[in-house]
Amino acid sequence: MKQQNNQEVTKQELQKFYWPLWFPYPSSWLKAFILTLFLRVIIFVIKNTGKVGYDIVYFVHSPELFFIFTILLILSPIPIISLTHHCLHLLISRFASETQAPEIGRTQGLLPGIMSWWEGLYAWLIIAISTLIVLIKTDTFREAVSKAINAANLTQSAKSLDEWKTVVSQWEAAIALMKAVPSSSPNYVVAQQKTKEYQRNLNYAQKNSLGNK
């Protein structure tokens, strides 16, 4: 009941400032900025804690301890971000309560609340998903070279029209992958050259696929 009254008071204060509902509150911008800076601290803590922990696990030779410690290390950003979120909103509630989002209300106590834990879990999921996307990013240049090698091998043995059509599809795939190599890649210049080379091979294969030998 008390929390609901606090939220109503906060909404009334925000209405005085005519803050649009569709635009993030100032506390949201401040929170995003601080969490971005705090990401360096999180990485530093995880890196050094993990190094010390794995040294201990290696010393005691315990696979069970290694598994448990790995899980705790992976989940460690959640309480760190939750505590940061809670402390930040404690300061906002004390010194700039009029900029606080209504759903947050006035933050009290030393331990993070449900909202802070949710923010910690959500931020951890974003970090985990972003990391996975970066790790599983495909190397289009290497895939293109692999397709080209396969096409060149098929060219040596292709005889029927269907076999030549398969060669054509392989060269087309290799060219498409080469064109997809980003300009920031160190292989970009080579990819542009390879695209022209593969196009000549594609033209040759297309002629054979039509029966024009």
N, C-alpha and C positions, 0 to 999 in steps of 0.2 A: 504494500500500500504506500509506504514511504517512498519507494523507488518510483512508483507511478506518479506521485505528486512532484518528485524531482524532475521527471521527464516533462510534465506539463509546464512546470516553471521554466525549464530550459527552452521549450517550444515557444512560450510567450516572449522570452528574451530574444530569441532568434527572429521572431516576427517583427520585433521593433527594429531590427537591423535590415529587414526586407531581404533576407538571404533566400535566393531561389532554391526550391526543393530539388530540382533536377541537377544542380551543380554541387560537387563535393564540398563539404564543410572545410573551413580552414584547418581544423584538427586533422582531417584526413590527409591534406597535403603535407602538413608537418609530420604526421606519422609515417607517411611514405618516404619522405626525405630522410628522416632519422633512421628508419629501418634499412634504407639503402646504404647509408653510411655504416650502420651497425653490422651489415653483412660482412665487412672486413673483419670485425671482431669475432663474428661467428666462425668464419673460416679459420682464423688464427687459433681460436680455442679448440676447434675440432681437430685441426692439424697437429697441434702440440699435444693435446690430450691423447689423440690416437697413437701418436708416436711412442709416448711414455707407456700407454696401456699395452700396446703390442709388444713392447720390450719386456714388460712384466709377464705377459702371457707366454712369450717365447721362452722366458727363463723357467717358468713352472711346468712347461710342456703339457698344457691342458687344453684339448680341443673343445671341451664343453665351455670353459672359461672364454676361449677365443670366440665362440659363437655368441655367447651372451654379451660380451663386450662389444662385438660388432653391431649387434642389434641396438644396444644402448647408444652407441656412437652415431648410428644413422638417425635415431629418434631424438638425439640431444638438441637439435635446433628448436624443437617445439617448446620446451620449457624456457629456453633462452629468449626466444621471440615473445612468448607469453609474458614473461616477467618484464621485458622491455616495454611492451604494449601497456601493461598495467602501470608501470612507473611513469610513463609518458602521460597517461590520462590522469594520474594523480596530480601531476604538475598543472595540466590544463584545467582540471576541476578547481584547483586552488587559486590560480592566477589569471585564467582566461576562460571562465566557465561559460561565458556567452557564446563562445565559438565551438562549444562541445556539441557533437551530434546528438539528437534526441534519444536515439536507441541506446546510447552509452550511459546517459544520465550522469550523476555525480559519482565518481569512483572513490571508494573508501576501502580501508584495510590494507594490510601488507601482502596478502596472498592474492594472486590473480583470480579473477572471476571467470564465469563461463564464457563471456564474450572475449576475454583475453586469451583463454585457452583455444577458442575457436579461431581467433586470428593467428595464433601460433601454428595450429594445424594447417590452416589454409595457406599460410606463407611457406610452410614446409613442403606442402604438396606442389606449390608453384616452383619452388627451387628444385625439387626432385624431378618433376616433369621436364623442366627446362634443361636440366643436366642430362636426362635421358635423350632428349631430342638432339642435343649437341653430340652425344656419344654415338648415337646410331645414325648420324648424318652420313649418307652414302657418298662415296667418292665417284662422281660421274665420269671423271677422266679415266680412272682405272677400269670402270665398267665398259666405257667406250672402247678402250684398247682390247679388252677381253672379247667384246663382240666382234671387233675387227679381225682379231686372230682367228676366231671361229669361222668368220666369213671367208677369210683367206684359205683356211684349210678345206672348207667345203668347195671352194672354187677349183681346187686341184682335182677333185674327184667328181664334180658335177657333170652329168651327161644328159639327163632327161630335163624336160621343161619344168617339171615340178621341183626338181633339185635346184635348178637355177632360180626359181621363184623363192625358194628358201634362202638362197644366197642373197637375193635382193632384199628380203626382209631383214636379214642380219646386217647388211650394210646400211640400210635405212635406220635401224635402231642405233647403230654405232654413230651415225651422223647426228641423230637427234640428241644423243648423250653428249657428244662433243660440243654441240651448240649450247648445251645447258651448263657447261663449265663456267662458273662466274668469273667476272673480270678481276676479282680479288685473288683468284687462285694463281699460284706460281706456274701452273701449267696452262694458263690461258693462251699465251702466244703460240705454244706448241699445238694446243687444241684447234686454233684457227687454221694452222697449216695442215693439220691432220684432216680437218673437215673438207678442204679442197682435194686432198689426196683420196679420201674415202669417196668423194663425189665422182671422181674419175672411175674408180672401181665399181661404183654403183651403176654408172652409165654402161660400162662393159657388161655387167651382169644382166641389166635390163634388156640389152640387145640379144643376149643369149636366151633369156627367158621367153622372148618372142619368136625364137627360132632363127634369128638373123646372125648366123655365125660367119 
